[in-house]
């Protein structure tokens, strides 16, 4: 008997040694000589012949000559030992999560699918070899040849196919090795009853795993692997013993319906049943290769036995221990010596198996390094690289382990992310390409079958699994270790339902929000107009509601669940203004409530009451912020009940974008308006002209654009302006289009003499430019040429017609240098000329608009000193846009003012100017913007509001989002709510939530406020 045991152990060791020696030889030979061919074939550039021979008796498997052939019984040994690994310990957990009926069904389906796709992969590789007349081709290069034979979309990625397979195989091995490290760490803590931290345990294990990884002798590795298999087998017997003793659990679920649970379970089954690496090695090195894939061959029998053993082990474990959170070892009685023995044996076997799992990934890495260029490194160089790669690989697995809180979801993650692609998607894609263009069988059976498998594999791959959950503790969302049996709550859902109000800007009136949510869908939202004051208001409301639904549709693109969707009826009543435009006298207040409809389950009622369309739109925006996509549930959720009363503190809340220096595509301006609407900003101040550019082609005065020097492609057409204005209007925003005069005009007005109008501008291109203007080229309008005012009248009229804004206007006035007019008109006080120009400009505006606007803005300057005394007839309608606090303190009294203080609300500060060596003024952080409150009780009566400014001298297309957001959102809450609270940690947490909202709803590339870890650990990150 003892002799038999010794012989058995020796045979097991010998088979394991030969198997792994064959497995870890060269992964792929690039150059090979085809059968009956004198020339050589380089697999890196090989393609299938365009036509197949009618008769071809070449059988690749008959021409293989492995150095150490693997016998059939050895193949059974290596395939069946899959049932002994750590993956088997997770089967009771998987069955408990799927249900006692559904679990075995999914196991059988997954097993049959994996078995079929393994067979398909072997057929594909064998068919490629047959057509190329070579004995063997690796998965990496076989995938490449297959894709290059397929349709154009596959050929496009065919040349990168070896790299794709290599990356997924390396990631797969990293995942498997990480599972081994997690399992070892947990088992060590359990068996020793240590309370040490995870980093301490990892630090203890790291040297052992380092020693494991540097073992390069396959003979030693195979011997260690054999000892591990013996430990596995004994441990499994002990676990089965406890299962049979404990079969008494009656409270079992037949079926579970959670989509996340199904994904976890399917991923676990894929991880446990797939053996792609083992099978490829067997197929290449088996003594009788045909024995692997025949009907009653090694592959079919072994996989069927693995499926059956997985079902039996899983069902017995569930019946014995019920629902569990982790692998079955955590459910065994800890006061039993046999339990400790089982855990210890699996701990030892996992440590022994670790170097074997590292081998494939390290070999692939070395193969890639060796062949990434035409020059092969020397043996000494490769050996030195390998000594560096091995510890790096081990370190990576330990780092991943440190970041993973829970073993079971990570096992499913590896199964879904890597195994689904290697065992399902890629083999199905290979078969489709090899059968291309039309040999897909009767009724396109193979096409339909492979597409279904590819779809299933991609669904598993795309739906990653949660490893953390968040709980609301003392009004703070704290990350917790996820457990499958526990409730999984995503960070976004916790943020929305925790007591802190997550609306931005925060409402100014009473707010009541529920802490529960219901699933909703965009298509089930219905608008009911309860009362409006005009047909245009009704049309705007209907359009705004459709925008609201479109945004929800964009957000819910990733919905995967099947829920009891709630129907939502949105009832809106507007009792006030008949003008849907945003005007200075618009009442933007609103009231909103959400509640279930009494007596009818599944219907929610949203009531919005407002005095204007803009107020109603703000109510829709607040409703939109109460709806979010939960990544765990795969569904849109909406607060089950809410009540909000809200109104803005200031009536002018703006954002100025300068397009005179650099061009921004229309879609970027549109996206900016979307973000403004989300923050309830109401004025898009478009600074369209300057010394270095005139960015709009006005039909009334086309010469301005023609002489400005802008490229045609970098200018906005009247239709562009009209489109942007219409887009903004439906979002409660007005477009304030500024053509800056009389200074900063550049060459745009340098065309008067050519058509007999005289000099329209003076001081063109004088040197040194810094004495005559803020930036070159210099130039100021000629205030004594009456044609200037006729042109301005036409220009003002077109601006009003394009934007539809007639109660608010901006006439510039920035950068006026008195020296220019002093030198041209040396007998006149330059300030008198400036006052004369301003008076005549206002007269031109009055003619164009048939009356003066409610408010005409001018940039603050020395002219402010004379407005109250010399322009008395216009004082009530003139407003200053103040750029520094000093101007506010000296001239704000009695003059209407819009604040845009450079030292706090200029979003360019800290970025530097093109002519400056340093960055200039300090950077205005969101905290500085939020805490800036430059007003007092005495000045509030004249204060219209405020505005952030974005000058584009060092900013271009692609950079606007990050420059503006989320800092402009900080200003939006300051101007809407003007809360006394400063930039506290709760405010930062709310703004970070809103930044995420901007990204997910409108794809705004907003600048991060801090690290992702801080987003997930808001109240820990200090």
C-alpha positions, 0 to 999 in steps of 0.5 A, spaced: 500 500 500 505 504 501 509 503 495 502 504 491 502 511 494 509 513 493 508 510 486 502 515 485 505 521 488 511 520 483 507 519 477 503 525 479 509 529 480 512 527 473 506 528 470 505 535 473 513 537 471 512 535 464 505 539 463 508 545 466 515 544 462 511 544 456 506 549 458 512 554 459 517 553 453 516 558 448 510 561 447 510 562 440 515 561 435 515 567 430 518 563 424 516 556 421 517 552 415 510 550 412 509 543 410 512 541 403 514 548 402 521 551 402 520 558 404 519 560 411 513 563 414 513 569 419 507 568 423 507 576 425 505 577 418 502 571 415 495 571 412 490 566 410 490 564 403 485 567 399 482 561 396 482 554 399 484 548 396 478 543 394 482 537 397 487 538 402 489 532 407 494 536 411 492 535 419 496 539 423 495 535 429 499 529 426 505 533 425 506 536 432 513 533 435 512 536 442 519 535 446 515 532 452 509 529 450 503 529 455 499 522 456 492 522 456 491 520 463 496 526 465 491 531 461 485 528 465 489 530 471 491 537 469 484 538 467 480 535 473 485 539 478 481 545 477 476 543 481 481 543 487 483 550 486 480 556 490 475 558 485 471 551 488 471 554 495 466 560 492 461 555 489 457 555 495 457 563 495 455 563 488 449 558 489 447 561 495 446 568 491 443 565 485 438 560 488 438 553 489 434 552 483 437 558 478 444 557 481 445 550 478 442 552 472 446 558 471 452 553 472 450 548 467 449 554 462 456 557 463 459 550 463 456 548 456 458 555 453 465 555 456 466 548 453 463 549 447 467 556 446 473 552 448 472 547 443 471 552 438 477 556 439 481 549 438 477 548 431 479 555 429 486 555 431 487 548 428 483 550 421 488 556 421 494 551 421 491 547 416 490 552 411 497 555 413 500 548 413 503 549 419 503 544 425 501 549 431 499 557 432 499 560 438 492 564 441 495 571 440 497 570 432 491 565 431 487 571 433 491 576 428 490 571 422 483 570 423 481 577 424 485 579 418 481 574 414 474 577 417 470 584 415 473 590 414 471 592 422 475 586 424 481 587 420 482 594 423 484 591 429 487 585 426 494 588 427 494 589 434 490 582 436 497 579 439 497 585 443 490 585 445 490 577 447 497 578 451 494 584 455 488 580 457 492 574 459 496 578 463 490 582 466 487 575 467 493 572 471 494 578 475 487 577 477 488 570 479 494 571 483 491 577 486 485 572 488 491 568 491 494 573 495 487 575 498 485 568 500 492 567 503 491 574 507 484 572 509 486 565 511 492 567 515 488 572 519 483 567 521 488 561 522 492 565 527 486 569 530 490 576 528 487 583 528 493 586 524 491 591 519 491 588 512 498 592 510 501 588 516 499 582 513 501 583 506 508 586 508 509 579 512 507 575 506 511 579 501 517 576 502 515 569 501 511 571 495 518 574 492 521 568 494 516 564 490 516 568 484 524 567 483 523 560 482 525 559 475 526 551 475 520 548 472 522 542 476 522 545 483 515 549 481 512 543 479 514 539 485 511 545 489 505 545 485 504 537 486 504 538 494 499 544 493 494 539 490 495 534 495 494 539 500 488 542 496 485 535 496 485 533 503 482 540 505 477 539 500 475 532 504 475 536 510 470 541 508 466 536 505 466 532 511 463 539 515 458 540 509 455 533 510 454 534 518 451 540 517 445 539 511 439 541 515 438 548 513 431 549 510 431 557 509 433 557 502 432 561 496 429 558 489 431 564 485 434 571 486 432 576 481 437 581 482 441 583 476 447 585 479 447 578 483 446 574 476 452 578 474 456 576 480 454 569 479 456 568 472 463 571 473 464 566 479 462 560 474 466 563 468 472 564 473 471 557 476 470 553 470 474 556 464 481 553 463 483 556 457 491 556 458 491 549 460 487 547 454 491 551 449 497 547 453 494 540 452 492 541 445 499 543 443 503 538 447 498 532 448 501 525 445 494 524 441 492 531 440 485 528 437 483 525 444 482 532 446 476 534 442 473 528 440 466 526 443 468 522 449 474 525 449 478 529 455 475 536 454 468 534 454 469 528 460 473 533 464 469 539 463 462 535 465 465 532 471 468 539 473 461 542 472 457 536 476 462 537 482 461 545 482 454 544 482 454 538 488 459 542 492 455 549 491 449 546 493 451 542 499 455 548 501 448 552 501 444 547 504 449 546 510 451 553 511 445 558 508 447 565 505 454 567 506 458 573 505 465 570 503 468 563 501 465 557 505 471 557 509 469 563 513 462 559 514 466 553 517 466 552 525 472 556 528 472 552 534 473 545 530 481 543 529 479 540 522 476 547 520 483 550 522 486 544 518 482 545 512 484 553 512 491 551 513 492 546 508 488 551 503 493 557 505 499 552 504 496 550 497 495 557 495 502 559 497 505 553 493 500 555 487 502 562 487 509 561 483 505 557 478 500 562 476 505 567 476 509 563 470 504 565 464 504 572 465 511 573 466 513 569 460 508 573 456 511 579 458 518 576 457 516 574 450 513 581 448 519 584 451 524 580 447 520 581 440 517 588 440 523 590 435 527 586 430 533 586 434 533 581 440 536 583 446 542 578 449 541 573 454 544 577 459 540 583 458 533 578 458 535 575 464 536 582 468 530 584 465 526 578 468 529 579 475 526 586 474 519 583 472 518 578 477 518 582 483 514 588 479 509 583 477 508 580 485 508 587 487 502 589 482 498 583 485 499 585 492 497 593 491 491 590 487 490 586 493 490 592 498 485 596 494 480 590 494 476 589 500 472 583 498 474 577 495 468 574 492 466 580 488 473 580 485 473 573 483 467 575 479 470 581 476 476 577 474 471 572 471 467 578 467 473 582 465 478 577 463 475 570 462 469 573 458 473 576 453 478 570 452 473 564 453 467 567 450 468 573 446 475 572 442 473 565 440 466 567 437 469 573 433 475 568 431 469 563 428 465 569 425 472 571 421 474 564 419 467 563 416 466 570 413 464 572 408 458 567 408 459 560 410 455 561 416 451 554 416 443 553 415 439 559 417 446 563 419 446 559 425 453 560 426 452 567 425 447 568 430 450 563 435 456 567 435 453 574 436 449 572 442 455 569 445 459 576 443 453 580 446 453 576 453 461 576 453 461 584 452 455 585 457 459 581 463 465 585 461 462 592 461 458 591 467 463 591 472 462 589 479 461 593 486 466 592 491 464 598 496 458 600 499 456 607 502 452 608 508 449 614 511 452 615 518 451 622 522 449 625 515 455 623 512 456 618 506 462 613 509 465 607 505 464 600 507 466 593 505 461 590 501 457 584 502 453 580 497 448 579 502 448 586 505 444 592 501 449 595 496 448 602 496 452 606 491 456 613 492 451 617 488 445 614 491 448 615 498 450 622 497 443 624 494 439 620 500 443 622 506 440 628 510 445 634 507 441 637 501 445 636 495 442 641 490 446 646 487 445 652 488 442 651 494 434 653 495 433 660 499 426 658 501 424 652 505 426 645 503 424 638 505 427 632 502 425 624 503 431 619 504 428 614 499 427 613 492 423 610 487 426 607 480 423 612 474 424 612 466 425 618 461 419 615 457 414 615 463 415 622 464 409 626 462 407 633 462 401 636 464 400 644 463 395 646 468 395 654 466 400 659 462 399 666 460 401 666 453 402 661 447 409 662 447 410 661 454 406 654 453 411 652 447 417 654 451 415 650 456 413 644 452 420 645 449 424 645 455 420 639 458 422 635 452 430 638 453 429 635 460 427 628 458 432 628 453 437 629 458 434 623 462 435 619 456 442 621 455 443 619 463 439 612 462 443 610 456 447 605 461 440 602 464 440 594 465 435 593 470 428 591 470 424 594 475 417 596 477 418 603 473 414 609 476 410 613 472 411 621 473 406 626 471 409 633 472 404 638 473 406 645 471 402 652 472 405 659 470 401 665 473 405 671 471 409 674 465 407 672 458 414 673 455 418 667 456 424 671 455 429 672 461 428 679 462 431 684 468 424 684 471 423 676 470 420 673 477 424 667 477 421 664 483 418 657 483 415 652 488 416 644 487 413 638 490 414 631 489 409 626 492 406 619 490 399 619 487 394 617 493 390 611 491 394 609 485 401 605 486 406 606 481 404 614 479 408 620 482 406 627 482 410 633 481 407 640 481 411 646 479 408 653 480 412 659 478 410 666 475 414 666 469 417 661 464 424 661 467 421 660 474 418 654 471 424 652 468 428 652 474 423 648 477 425 643 472 432 643 473 431 642 481 427 636 479 432 634 474 437 634 480 433 630 484 434 624 479 440 620 478 443 614 475 444 609 480 450 604 477 449 599 482 441 598 481 442 600 473 436 604 474 434 612 474 432 613 481 428 619 483 426 622 490 420 619 493 418 626 496 420 633 496 418 640 497 422 646 495 421 654 495 426 658 491 428 664 488 434 668 487 438 673 491 440 677 485 437 678 478 443 678 474 448 672 474 452 671 469 458 668 465 462 672 460 466 668 455 471 672 450 471 669 443 475 675 440 482 672 442 481 665 440 475 661 437 471 656 441 467 651 436 459 652 437 458 646 440 463 648 446 459 654 447 452 650 447 455 645 452 457 652 456 450 654 456 448 647 458 452 647 464 450 654 466 443 652 466 444 646 471 447 652 475 441 657 474 446 662 471 442 666 467 446 671 463 451 669 457 455 675 456 459 674 449 465 678 449 465 678 441 470 683 439 477 686 441 483 689 438 485 682 436 479 679 433 472 681 431 469 674 431 462 675 428 460 676 421 454 681 422 450 682 415 449 689 416 456 691 417 460 685 413 466 690 413 468 689 420 469 682 419 472 682 413 478 687 415 479 684 422 483 679 419 480 673 422 479 666 418 473 665 416 473 658 419 474 662 426 468 666 425 461 666 427 455 667 422 449 670 424 445 663 424 450 661 429 448 667 434 441 666 432 442 658 434 446 660 440 441 665 443 435 660 441 438 654 445 440 659 451 433 662 451 429 655 452 434 654 458 432 660 462 438 664 459 439 671 455 445 672 451 448 679 452 452 680 446 458 685 447 461 689 441 467 693 445 467 700 443 470 705 442 477 702 444 480 695 442 477 695 435 484 693 431 483 693 424 476 692 424 474 699 422 480 701 418 475 701 411 472 708 412 476 711 406 475 706 401 468 707 401 468 715 402 466 715 409 472 718 412 477 716 417 472 711 422 478 710 427 485 713 429 491 711 432 492 705 428 498 701 429 502 706 433 508 704 437 510 703 442 503 700 443 503 699 450 502 707 450 496 707 446 492 701 448 492 695 452 494 690 447 496 691 439 494 692 434 491 699 437 486 703 435 480 707 437 473 710 434 473 717 431 468 720 435 467 726 430 465 722 424 458 721 424 458 715 420 461 711 426 454 712 429 450 710 423 454 704 423 453 703 430 446 704 429 445 698 424 450 694 428 446 695 435 439 693 431 442 687 428 444 685 435 438 686 438 434 682 432 439 676 433 439 675 440 432 677 442 434 681 448 432 688 448 432 690 455 439 689 457 445 692 452 453 692 453 456 698 449 463 696 452 468 702 454 474 697 456 481 699 455 480 706 452 486 710 453 485 718 453 492 719 450 490 717 443 484 722 443 489 727 446 494 727 440 489 727 435 484 732 438 489 736 442 485 742 443 479 738 447 479 735 453 479 727 452 474 726 457 469 731 454 470 727 447 469 720 451 462 723 454 460 726 447 462 719 444 458 715 450 452 720 449 451 719 441 452 712 442 446 711 447 442 715 442 444 710 436 442 705 441 435 708 442 434 709 435 435 702 434 431 699 439 426 705 439 427 706 446 433 705 451 434 698 454 432 698 462 440 697 463 446 699 458 452 696 461 459 700 461 466 697 463 468 701 469 473 706 468 475 714 469 468 715 465 465 713 471 467 720 475 463 724 470 457 719 468 452 722 474 454 729 473 454 729 465 450 724 463 444 725 468 439 724 463 441 717 462 443 715 469 437 711 471 439 706 465 446 706 465 450 700 469 457 699 471 461 693 470 466 693 475 472 689 475 475 691 482 473 692 489 476 700 489 471 702 483 465 698 487 467 702 493 468 709 490 463 709 484 457 704 486 453 709 490 447 711 486 449 707 479 447 700 478 452 695 478 454 688 476 460 686 479 466 682 476 472 683 480 478 681 477 481 679 484 476 674 485 471 672 479 476 672 474 477 665 472 484 667 468 487 669 474 494 665 475 494 663 468 498 669 466 497 674 460 501 672 453 506 678 454 507 677 461 513 673 464 510 671 470 503 668 472 500 675 474 495 675 479 494 669 484 489 664 482 482 664 484 480 658 487 473 656 488 474 657 495 476 664 493 470 665 488 465 662 493 467 666 499 467 673 496 461 677 498 463 685 496 457 688 498 454 691 504 447 693 506 448 700 503 450 698 496 445 692 495 440 697 493 444 698 486 447 692 485 444 688 480 448 682 481 455 679 478 459 675 473 465 671 472 469 673 466 473 668 462 478 672 457 481 667 451 488 670 450 491 664 453 485 659 452 483 656 446 478 650 443 478 644 448 480 648 454 474 652 456 470 646 460 476 645 465 477 653 465 470 655 467 467 649 471 466 647 477 469 654 479 463 658 475 458 653 479 461 656 486 459 663 483 452 661 481 451 659 488 453 665 491 449 669 487 443 665 487 443 664 495 448 668 498 448 663 504 453 666 509 456 660 510 464 660 507 467 654 503 466 649 508 467 641 507 460 640 506 460 645 501 466 642 498 462 635 498 456 638 495 460 642 489 464 635 488 457 632 487 455 637 482 461 637 478 460 629 477 453 631 475 456 636 470 460 631 467 455 625 467 449 629 464 452 634 459 459 631 458 462 637 461 470 636 462 470 639 469 476 640 472 477 635 478 476 638 485 481 633 488 483 626 488 478 620 486 479 617 493 477 624 496 470 624 492 469 617 495 472 619 502 469 626 503 470 626 510 476 623 511 480 627 506 482 633 510 
